[in-house]
Amino acid sequence: MLKIQEIRELIKLVDQSSIDEFTYEHEGSKIKLKKRMEELEKAAVQTAPVQAAPQMPAAQPAAAPAALQEVKEVPKEEAKAPAQDENLHKITSPMVGTFYAASSPDTDNYVSVGSKVTNDSVVCIVEAMKLFNEIEAEVKGEIVEILAENGQLVEYGQPLFLVRPE
């Protein structure tokens, strides 16, 4: 089984390459990576959420495909864009999964706005396929904004936090 750091390296390599899909199988384990961010960005720019809504079943809006959820979130992110400082570092999701701000519902969040973080500070957990992956800040600084909500589905490369580097 690959370690999380090895998976992150694979994701970076696939992201930087021109390939759209990558599958790795070893000793019964299988990892499949698909790169579709450009398609999602184009769809988000060209399609308004009102046009995407008829494609979803009316009885199950929570079970919408990830692409449709991405389209819906673009206007919200654009509304926040003017408030962002160009010098802020974005902590992004290294995978598709569910964002958790704390290790359990009974504990405090790893970080909040104003928290100081170091390179190896755990800022959240992204759960994917029943594996809970601790996400580290990878930069020393102060949390300025939290861009994801607890329990929210996040996409690969989606910004989760804004950090003012020190």
N, C-alpha and C positions, 0 to 999 in steps of 0.2 A: 504494500500500500504506500502511496506517495505521501510525503509530509506536506503540510499546508504551504510551506515556503517553496517547495518544488512545484506545487500546483500554481502558486502565484507566478513563478518564473515561466511556466508553460503559458499562462494567460498573457503575460507581457510579450512573450515571443510571438504568440499567435496574433496578438493585437498589432504588433509592429510589422508583421509579415503581410503578404498579399493574399494568403490563403483565407478562405471563408469558414472552413470547417476542419476540425482536427479530432481524431479519435485515438486514444491510447489504451491498450489492453495489456495487462500483466498479471499473471497468477490469479485469474478469476475476477480481478478488478477492472473496471472500464471507466474511462473519463472521456466525455465527448464535449468539445468546445465548439460553439458556433459564433461567428462574428457577424452581427446584423445591426450594429449601432447606426451605420450610415443610412440603412433603410428606415430605421425608426426615426432618425433625425429628419430625413426627407418627408416621411409621413407626417411628422409633427408639424413641420412648416407648411405643408401643402393641405393638410386636412384639419378642419376645425373639430372640436369635441362634439359639436352638435351633429356633424355628419357621421361621426364614428358611433354614436349612440344607437342608431337603428340596427347596426350589425350585432349588438349584444342582445342576448335573450332578455326580455323584460323581467322575467321572474328571477333571474340570477345575476344581478349586477356585480356582486362580490366575486363571482367566478370569471370575470372578464380576462381575456388573454393579456399577457404582459405588454404587448404592443399597444393595445388600446389604453391601458393604464398609463403608459408613457405619454401618449398623446394628450390625455387629460391633465397631466401634471405640468406640461410645458408652459401654459399660461401662468400658473402659480409661480414657477421659477423665474419667468420673465418679469413678473411684478417685483420680485426681490432683487433682481439684477442691478438696478440703479443704486441700491444701498450698499452693494459690495465694494470693498476696497481692492484695487488691483494688486496690492502687495499681500493679500491673504492667501494662505496655502489651503487647498482643498484636500480633505481626506475623503477618498472615494471608496466605493465598495469593490472589493476584488472579485466578487462573484454575485450571481443571482441568488437571492435568498430572502429571509425575513430578518429585519432589523430589530435588535433588542438593546435598549439603553442600559439594562442592568442584568446581572447574572441570574436573578430570579425576581418574581414579583414582590417578594418580601424585603429585598435589599435596595439600597440607594443606587441611583444611576452612577455609572462609572465617572461621567463628567457632566458638568452643566455649563451654561454660559458664564464665563469668567474664570473657569478652572484652568490651572496651569498644568501643562503636559510636557513630558519629555519624549525622546524618540521611541522609547519602549513602553510608554504608558498605554494601557488598554483603554480604549474609548467606547467600545461597544462590542456586541456579538452579532455576527450574521450567521443564521442557521440555514444550512442547505442540506437536504437529504438526511435529516436527523443528526447531522454533525454541527456542533456549535463552535464556530471559528472566532477566536478573539481577534479583533482588529486593533492594531497599534497605531499611534499617532504618526510615527515616522518623522516627526519634526518637533522641535522644542518651541513652546510658545503658549498662547492663551486662547482658549475656545471663545470665538466671537459669536458664532451662530450654529445651531443644530438644525440641519435641513431635513432630517427624517423623523418620523414619529414612531413611537414604540409599537411593534407589531406590524409595521408597514412592509410590504414587499418592495425590495430594492433590486435594481438592475446592475449588471456589471458596469463599472465606471461611473455610476451615479454618485454625485457629491453627497456626503453624509454630514460633514462638519466643515466650518471655516475656521482656520487658526491664524492668529496674528503671530508670525514667527518672531523670536527674540534674537 
